[in-house]
Amino acid sequence: MAPGITGRLETEQVSLGVMKMRDAELKFIAFPQPNPYTGKVIILTDGGSASTSEVFASGLQELGRAVIVGETSLGAALPSVIQKLPTGALFQYAIADFKTPKGVLIEGRGVIPDVEVKLTRRALLTGRDVQLEAAVERIQKNDK
């Protein structure tokens, strides 16, 4: 999904990173689509942002195509398998490793925002989403 959306935002072929498995490698390549959106892109992240959203956000961040606003993402970008053990317990383990185009491991680290804005209970209780407000403010600025 991430490469497909990225293709709607890019004018050239780009990489979002590589997922390496024991015997294979999956390259997250985005191919440009007709009439891409070339305006500002702001991506909101927080501790609930995980998996493909982290691949997407980190890739666009490294490409300089998007500004990340909010909080550091979860850092859970790896595919995993869950197996039931003889005791009935479940065992989950990663089956691949993901690195961004610049070689950054997102797993356990997360995507670090360019503009850190923490949600607060007080703001949410008054109906404000300070992360969204910061994103809108960033879009309305004349700089990148």
C-alpha positions as CSV (number, residue, x, y, z in Angstrom):
1,M,0.0,0.0,0.0
2,A,2.8,2.5,0.9
3,P,4.5,2.3,-2.5
4,G,1.1,2.7,-4.3
5,I,0.3,5.9,-2.4
6,T,3.8,7.2,-2.8
7,G,3.5,6.8,-6.5
8,R,0.6,9.4,-6.4
9,L,3.0,11.9,-4.7
10,E,6.2,11.4,-6.7
11,T,7.4,12.3,-10.2
12,E,10.2,9.8,-10.3
13,Q,10.7,6.2,-9.2
14,V,11.8,6.1,-5.6
15,S,12.5,3.6,-2.8
16,L,10.9,3.5,0.6
17,G,13.3,0.9,1.9
18,V,14.0,-2.8,1.8
19,M,12.6,-5.7,3.9
20,K,15.0,-8.6,4.1
21,M,13.9,-12.1,4.9
22,R,16.0,-15.2,5.4
23,D,15.9,-16.2,1.7
24,A,14.4,-13.2,0.0
25,E,14.3,-9.4,-0.2
26,L,11.3,-7.2,-0.8
27,K,12.0,-3.7,-2.2
28,F,9.4,-1.1,-1.5
29,I,9.7,0.7,-4.8
30,A,7.2,3.5,-5.8
31,F,6.5,4.1,-9.4
32,P,5.2,7.5,-10.4
33,Q,1.6,7.8,-11.5
34,P,0.1,10.3,-13.9
35,N,-0.6,13.7,-12.5
36,P,0.9,13.3,-9.1
37,Y,0.2,15.6,-6.2
38,T,3.3,17.7,-5.8
39,G,2.2,20.0,-3.0
40,K,3.2,19.9,0.6
41,V,2.7,16.6,2.5
42,I,2.4,16.4,6.3
43,I,2.1,13.1,8.0
44,L,0.9,12.8,11.6
45,T,2.4,10.1,13.8
46,D,2.1,9.0,17.3
47,G,2.6,5.9,19.4
48,G,-0.2,4.2,17.6
49,S,1.4,4.5,14.2
50,A,3.0,1.2,13.3
51,S,3.8,-1.2,10.5
52,T,3.2,0.1,6.9
53,S,2.4,3.6,8.2
54,E,6.0,3.7,9.5
55,V,7.4,2.4,6.2
56,F,5.5,5.2,4.4
57,A,6.3,8.0,6.9
58,S,10.0,7.1,7.2
59,G,10.4,6.8,3.4
60,L,8.8,10.1,2.6
61,Q,10.7,11.8,5.4
62,E,14.0,10.6,4.1
63,L,13.1,11.6,0.5
64,G,12.4,15.1,1.8
65,R,8.9,14.7,0.4
66,A,7.0,14.9,3.7
67,V,7.3,16.6,7.1
68,I,6.4,14.4,10.0
69,V,4.4,16.1,12.8
70,G,3.4,14.6,16.2
71,E,5.1,12.0,18.3
72,T,7.5,9.1,17.7
73,S,5.8,6.2,16.1
74,L,5.5,2.7,17.7
75,G,8.6,1.2,16.1
76,A,6.9,-2.0,15.1
77,A,7.5,-2.3,11.3
78,L,8.4,-5.9,11.0
79,P,6.1,-8.7,9.7
80,S,5.7,-11.5,12.2
81,V,4.2,-15.0,12.6
82,I,2.2,-16.2,15.6
83,Q,2.4,-19.9,16.5
84,K,0.5,-21.8,19.1
85,L,2.8,-23.7,21.5
86,P,2.0,-27.1,22.9
87,T,1.1,-25.4,26.2
88,G,-1.5,-23.3,24.4
89,A,0.5,-20.2,24.7
90,L,1.2,-18.1,21.7
91,F,4.7,-17.3,20.4
92,Q,5.2,-14.3,18.1
93,Y,8.4,-13.7,16.2
94,A,9.6,-11.5,13.4
95,I,10.4,-13.0,10.0
96,A,12.1,-10.1,8.3
97,D,14.0,-6.9,8.9
98,F,13.2,-3.5,7.4
99,K,15.6,-0.7,6.6
100,T,14.9,2.7,5.1
101,P,16.7,3.8,2.0
102,K,19.4,5.4,4.3
103,G,19.8,2.2,6.2
104,V,17.8,3.2,9.4
105,L,16.1,0.4,11.3
106,I,12.6,1.5,12.3
107,E,11.9,-1.5,14.5
108,G,12.2,-0.5,18.2
109,R,13.1,3.1,17.2
110,G,10.1,4.4,15.4
111,V,9.8,7.3,13.1
112,I,11.0,10.5,14.8
113,P,8.9,13.5,13.9
114,D,10.4,16.6,12.3
115,V,8.1,18.7,14.4
116,E,7.3,17.1,17.8
117,V,3.9,17.9,19.2
118,K,2.6,15.9,22.1
119,L,-1.1,15.3,22.6
120,T,-2.3,16.3,26.0
121,R,-5.4,15.2,27.9
122,R,-6.3,18.9,28.6
123,A,-6.3,19.8,24.9
124,L,-8.3,16.7,23.9
125,L,-10.9,17.5,26.7
126,T,-11.4,20.9,25.2
127,G,-11.8,19.5,21.7
128,R,-8.4,20.5,20.4
129,D,-6.1,18.3,18.4
130,V,-2.8,20.1,18.8
131,Q,-1.0,17.8,16.3
132,L,-3.6,18.5,13.6
133,E,-3.4,22.2,14.4
134,A,0.4,22.1,14.0
135,A,0.1,20.2,10.7
136,V,-2.4,22.8,9.3
137,E,-0.1,25.6,10.5
138,R,2.8,24.0,8.7
139,I,0.9,23.6,5.5
140,Q,-0.2,27.2,5.5
141,K,3.4,28.4,5.8
142,N,5.2,29.5,2.7
143,D,8.3,27.4,3.4
144,K,8.7,23.7,2.9
